[in-house]
Amino acid sequence: MGGVVLLRALGIKPSVFHINEGHVAFLALELMREKIALGVPFAAALAQTRAESISQRTLPWPPGMTDSRRKLMRFTFHKIQPQITSSVSEFLSLGRVDPKDENETFCMDGCSR
């Protein structure tokens, strides 16, 4: 997230962002937060963020994935979650293969929808 903030502060406006595994996965959340703060509806912000993001996963099996638990996600993102989604459940669904499966953990490595 800080990388997006830094680029903006420097006046750099990339047309595409490269996300390599889980190391910078939260970049997409910051891009969505920016759009929503400007009045872009959630669905449009999600679509626009997908269009300007390229995700790469070098390890295509579960050991290469980083699952963050729900409590950690709530703790870490409690301040910005309301700026992106109307509920914690909807926020956590952004990082699931099956967005409706609330037992599935948040995955940061390109395994989400």
C-alpha positions in Angstrom: 0.0 0.0 0.0 2.9 2.3 0.9 4.3 1.8 -2.6 1.2 3.3 -4.2 1.3 6.2 -1.8 5.0 6.8 -2.5 4.5 6.7 -6.3 1.6 9.2 -6.0 3.8 11.5 -3.8 6.5 11.4 -6.4 4.1 12.2 -9.2 4.6 8.9 -10.9 1.4 7.5 -12.4 1.9 3.9 -13.7 -0.6 2.6 -16.2 0.0 -1.0 -14.9 1.1 -2.4 -11.6 2.9 -5.7 -11.3 2.1 -7.8 -8.2 4.6 -10.6 -7.6 3.0 -13.2 -5.3 2.0 -12.0 -1.8 4.7 -9.5 -1.4 2.7 -6.6 -2.7 -0.8 -8.0 -2.9 -2.2 -5.2 -0.7 -1.3 -2.7 -3.5 -4.6 -3.6 -5.1 -6.5 -2.6 -1.9 -4.9 0.8 -2.0 -5.8 1.3 -5.6 -9.4 0.4 -4.8 -9.4 2.6 -1.8 -8.2 5.6 -3.9 -10.9 5.0 -6.5 -13.7 4.6 -4.0 -12.6 7.8 -2.1 -13.1 9.6 -5.5 -16.6 8.3 -5.7 -16.1 5.3 -7.9 -18.6 2.5 -7.0 -17.1 -0.7 -5.5 -17.8 -2.9 -8.6 -16.2 -0.3 -11.0 -13.2 0.2 -8.6 -12.7 -3.5 -8.5 -12.9 -3.8 -12.3 -10.6 -0.9 -12.9 -8.0 -2.2 -10.4 -8.0 -5.6 -12.1 -7.5 -3.9 -15.5 -4.4 -2.1 -14.2 -2.9 -4.9 -12.3 -0.8 -7.9 -13.4 -0.4 -10.7 -10.9 2.4 -13.3 -11.1 2.8 -16.4 -9.0 6.1 -18.2 -9.4 5.1 -21.2 -7.2 1.8 -22.7 -8.5 1.1 -24.9 -5.5 -0.2 -24.2 -2.0 3.3 -24.1 -0.3 4.0 -21.0 -2.2 0.9 -19.3 -1.0 0.6 -17.0 2.1 -2.7 -17.4 3.9 -3.4 -14.6 6.4 -6.0 -15.5 9.0 -9.2 -13.6 9.4 -8.3 -12.1 12.8 -5.0 -10.8 11.5 -6.8 -9.3 8.4 -9.4 -7.6 10.6 -6.7 -6.2 12.9 -4.5 -5.0 10.1 -7.2 -3.5 7.9 -9.8 -2.3 10.4 -9.2 1.4 9.5 -9.3 1.0 5.7 -11.9 -1.8 5.3 -14.8 0.7 5.6 -13.2 2.8 2.9 -13.3 -0.1 0.5 -16.3 -2.3 1.4 -19.4 -2.1 3.4 -18.6 -5.2 5.5 -15.7 -7.2 6.8 -17.1 -10.2 5.1 -17.2 -8.5 1.7 -13.6 -7.3 2.3 -12.3 -10.7 3.1 -14.1 -12.2 0.1 -11.7 -10.2 -2.1 -8.9 -12.7 -1.1 -10.8 -15.9 -1.6 -10.9 -18.3 -4.5 -14.6 -18.8 -3.7 -15.7 -15.4 -2.4 -18.8 -17.0 -0.7 -16.8 -19.6 1.3 -16.3 -17.8 4.7 -14.2 -20.7 5.9 -11.6 -20.1 3.3 -8.7 -17.9 4.4 -7.5 -14.7 2.7 -4.9 -15.6 0.1 -2.5 -12.9 -1.1 -0.8 -14.8 -3.9 -2.9 -14.4 -7.0 -5.3 -17.1 -5.9 -8.3 -14.8 -5.6 -11.0 -14.1 -8.2 
